[in-house]
Amino acid sequence: MGIDSAHRSRWKIAEVVFGLPLPVSIGLQLVAPFSLPQGILRQALLILRIALIIVGIGLIVSARREFARYGQPTDPGQPTSQVIKTGLFAISRNPLHLGSVIVFLGITFTLNNLWVLVTLPLSIILCHYILIIPEEQYLATKFGKEYEEYVASVVDG
């Protein structure tokens, strides 16, 4: 019997993998503040933080629309019936995760909490092992050569 989905657990989603370190970062900030100093640098980052959040959300929304366009699920436990190769997926295998990383960076500067940068590598590592590896194993098993050719045509991020 084959694998019917990459993830069966409701918590194995980008929102959790990237969302849980956020309250940890906020708690660390309360205990040991780690921020950019007041001044011109912080003001200059206003445009950057807004841009990061908009770009990240844009990637997430665009990727989810591409899933919807092909009737593919984004919830754990649902089988995938085809490899999506259009839209953002023509350039990146993981635009949802990439969008999450970019939003996370925008939140770092919005909250002026550099602890978020400290927890970001943990989120990226968790994303790789909890989300990406099982997804790619599932797709490789289910779609074989078609998926291998797709992987060769796009970048990881």
N, C-alpha and C positions, 0 to 999 in steps of 0.2 A: 504494500500500500504506500502511495507517494505522500509527500508532504502537501497539505491542503492550504497552508498559508505560511508566511514568513514568521509571524508573531501570533500568539494566541492570548497573550496577556494584555489587558486594557492599559496597563501602565507603560508598556513598551512603545511609547510614542515620543516624538521630538519635544512636545510641549512639557512632558515630565522630565526627560533627560536634561533639557536646558532650563526648565522652570524650577526644579528643586534646588539647584545651587543658588538661585537668586535670594531666597530667604536666608540661606546660610551666609551669603555675602552681606545682607542687611544686618544680621545678628553680629557678624564680625565687625561691621562698621560701628555698631553701638558700643562694642567692647573696646575696640582699638581703631579709632578713626584713621582711614587711609584715603585721602582725597587730594585732588589738585588744589593748589593754593588759589585764593581769590585773586583776580586780576585779569590781565589781557588774554592770557592763554585760555583760561576758562571761558571767557566771553567768545574767543575765536572758535572754540569748539561747539558753540551753539549751532552753527550751520552744519557741522560735521555730524553731531548727534541726531539732528532732525533728518539729515540725508540718510544716515545709516538705518534708522528705524523705517523710513519710507521705502528705501531700497529693499531691506529685508522683508518687510511685509509684502511688498510687490512681488518678490520672488516666491514667497509662500502662496499668495493668492493665485499667481499665474500657474504655478505647478499644480495646485489643487484644481484649477479650472481645466487643465489638461487631463488630469485624472477623470474629472467629470465628463469631459468631452468624449472620452472613450469608455465611459461607464465602468471605470475601475475604482475599487474601494480604496479608502485611505485609513479605514479603521482596522485594528488588529483582528485576526481570525477570519478575514474574508479572503477567498482565493482570487488571484490575479489571472485574467484570461488572455492577456497579451502584453508584449513589451511596448511601452510608450517610447517613441523615438522622435517625437515632434515637439515644437515649442522649446522651452528651456531644456527638455530632456534630449534635444539634439546636440546640446553643448555639455551638459552635466548630468551624471547619473543620480545626483542627490541634491537637486535644487531646494527641496524643502529643508533639508538639514543645513545647507549653506545659508539660506534665508534666516534660519534660527540663530546661527552664529552671528550674522550681521546685525540682527535685532538685539542680540545680547550685548554686542559692542556698543550699540546706540544707547542701551539702557545704562551701561557703564558710565558714559559721559553725562547722561541725563540726571542720574542720581548722584553724580560726582562721588562715586564709590569705587575706588580702584580695586577693592576686594573682588569685585565682579570679574576683573581681568585675571585674578589669581584662580578663581574657580572655573573660568572658561576652559582652560586645558583639560580639566577633569570632565567637563561636559562633552568636549570633543572626543576624548578617549572613550567615555561611556557610550556616546553615539556610535562610534566605530564598532565597538564590540557588542553592544546590546541591539543596535538597530541595523547598521549597514552590513556587517558580516552575515547575519542570518538572512537578511533580504537578498543579498547577492547569491548566497548558497541556494536559497529557494528558487530564485529566478534561473540560475544556471542549471539546476536539476530539472525544472519544469520546461524550460525553453531551449536548453542545449546550445547548439551551434548558433541559432538566431541570437541568443543572449551574448555569447562569446563575441560575435561580430559587432554587436552593439557596443559592448564594453571596449573593444578595440577602437571604436570610432569617436568616443567621448572621453572627457576627463573625469577624475574621481569626484571632485568637489561639487 
